[in-house]
């Protein structure tokens, strides 16, 4: 392998880099977004008036 020309190393590097990028991009965009629920969740706050 060390006798390979530098141009062949560059083509090999670009090929592996392009494959890695395509794999990562496809995995990123294959996830479907979570559907938001239409019901609202109410937060109940108990207000306590302290009388000292």
PERA-V754726 format. One record per residue. N is the residue number from 0. RES is the residue in three letters. PHI is phi in radians with two decimals (999 if undefined). PSI is psi in radians with two decimals (NA if undefined). OMEGA is omega in degrees with one decimal (NA if undefined). Layout:
# PERA-V754726
N,RES,PHI,PSI,OMEGA ; N,RES,PHI,PSI,OMEGA
This chain:
# PERA-V754726
0,UNK,999,-0.58,-178.3 ; 1,UNK,-1.11,-0.31,-178.2 ; 2,UNK,-1.45,0.02,179.1 ; 3,UNK,-1.17,2.59,178.7 ; 4,UNK,-1.26,2.64,-179.8 ; 5,UNK,-1.04,-0.55,179.8 ; 6,UNK,-1.15,-0.62,177.8 ; 7,UNK,-1.18,-0.63,176.7 ; 8,UNK,-1.12,-0.67,-179.8 ; 9,UNK,-1.17,-0.72,178.7 ; 10,UNK,-1.14,-0.72,178.5 ; 11,UNK,-1.10,-0.75,178.6 ; 12,UNK,-1.10,-0.78,-179.4 ; 13,UNK,-1.14,-0.66,179.3 ; 14,UNK,-1.11,-0.83,179.6 ; 15,UNK,-1.16,-0.66,178.9 ; 16,UNK,-1.14,-0.75,179.5 ; 17,UNK,-1.14,-0.69,178.7 ; 18,UNK,-1.12,-0.77,179.3 ; 19,UNK,-1.09,-0.77,179.6 ; 20,UNK,-1.13,-0.75,179.3 ; 21,UNK,-1.12,-0.71,179.2 ; 22,UNK,-1.09,-0.79,-179.8 ; 23,UNK,-1.18,-0.70,-179.7 ; 24,UNK,-1.16,-0.74,179.7 ; 25,UNK,-1.15,-0.68,177.4 ; 26,UNK,-1.14,-0.61,-179.7 ; 27,UNK,-1.18,-0.75,-175.0 ; 28,UNK,-1.52,-0.13,179.2 ; 29,UNK,-1.37,-0.28,-179.4 ; 30,UNK,-1.29,2.19,178.5 ; 31,UNK,-1.42,2.45,-179.3 ; 32,UNK,-1.21,2.60,178.4 ; 33,UNK,-1.27,2.38,178.3 ; 34,UNK,-1.36,2.34,179.2 ; 35,UNK,-1.38,2.39,179.0 ; 36,UNK,-1.33,2.57,-177.0 ; 37,UNK,-1.48,-0.27,-179.9 ; 38,UNK,-1.45,2.41,178.2 ; 39,UNK,-1.62,2.45,177.2 ; 40,UNK,-1.68,2.13,179.4 ; 41,UNK,-1.55,2.40,177.3 ; 42,UNK,-1.70,2.11,-179.6 ; 43,UNK,-1.63,2.11,178.8 ; 44,UNK,-1.96,2.16,177.7 ; 45,UNK,-1.57,1.89,177.8 ; 46,UNK,-1.53,2.16,179.5 ; 47,UNK,-2.04,2.12,176.9 ; 48,UNK,-1.58,1.99,-179.1 ; 49,UNK,-1.57,2.25,177.4 ; 50,UNK,-1.97,2.01,-178.7 ; 51,UNK,-1.66,NA,NA
